[in-house]
Amino acid sequence: MPTDAPTQPRIGLALSGGGVRGLAHLGVLQVMEQNEVPVGCIAGTSMGGLVGGLYAAGVPLPDLLEVGVSAGIMDFAAPDRSWRGLFQHKKMASYLADILGSPDLTFEDLRFPLCVVATDVETGEVVLLDRGPLIPALLATSSFPIMFAPVRYQERWLVDGGVLNNFPVDIVRHMGADRVLGVNVPPSVKLPLEPAQERGGLSPGSLISFSNRTRDWKTPFLIAETSVSWTSGLITQERLERCPPDLLLEVHLPNVGVFATGKNAQVIEAGRAVAMSHLAELVDLKTRALPSPWSRRLDELRRRLQRAWEAFCEPAYPCYPPSHNDRLRGDHPT
């Protein structure tokens, strides 16, 4: 007597923000397509939202790879006359409409469910966009403060979702994914071990030295970006502990800033390389049988009890984030 084949797990993809670093998501998608690992839903923030939105809309991956290699910040740079940001969104909206083939595409037109994350700049709330017009939502999730003006959408002023949820692994779980693949592209900076010898004044020698070091003008911005990102990194770490993905891919790209130029192809290749190094685990997401309902409930109970025990074992007034200073690690203050 024939039996029904087991249902294939629904794989949800969580794509982090990260500006140019987020192009690494394209490399991961390339490996998934080549190995027939299906995507059942996507939640993305900032560049992760843009990549997820275009992919969910059915833009062929080779076209996305071509756009990813060639696109740069100047393709979207149009001065914002409202002075709410350096750039407005009209040029970017037109660019997205050309790629999508229509300015009127909605979430309901997509191949599979998509949710992009934004932040209400007036209330500080996380805003989940998963219905209605697609392009305004993509503009909102990627509206990096200072660089781009806030987007007026759904009667809110919205900015980049990375302010509060840069890696929406929890959102994918709520979208009903059976298995979650998270792709994170955190910032990092690598500084030389010894500071460069400086030549003071406006002597010809010092001017020549400065000219030779013009390639380093981005370093202060990289340091600032990485330093500020530790705050969102703490939120991300807490989110990963409470709602871990089944597979986490982290693509580390030292000294590649949000708006880095000329490194698109290397970033995409880095994403592909990380995905290939975890190929067996990627394929396992679709081939491994789903646990029974009672087993899932038991696992959920175990996770809840573990979190409760960890909370019980914490100091009465714990420091957050945890300090590396041993004297602050005692259970109770002396």
Secondary structure, DSSP 8 states (H G I E B T S, - for coil): ----------EEEEE---GGGGGHHHHHHHHHHHTT----EEEEETHHHHHHHHHHTT--HHHHHHHHHH--GGGS--B-TTSSSSB-SHHHHHHHHHHHT-TT-BGGGSSS-EEEEEEETTT--EEEE-SSBHHHHHHHHT--TTTB--EEETTEEEEEGGGT-SS-HHHHHHTT-SEEEEEE--------SS------TT-HHHHHHHHHTGGGTTHHHHHHHHHHHHHHHHHHHHHHHHS--SEEEE---TT--TT--S-HHHHHHHHHHHHHHTHHHHHHHHHS----HHHHHHHHHHHHHHHHHHHHHS-SS--SS--S-GGG-SSS--
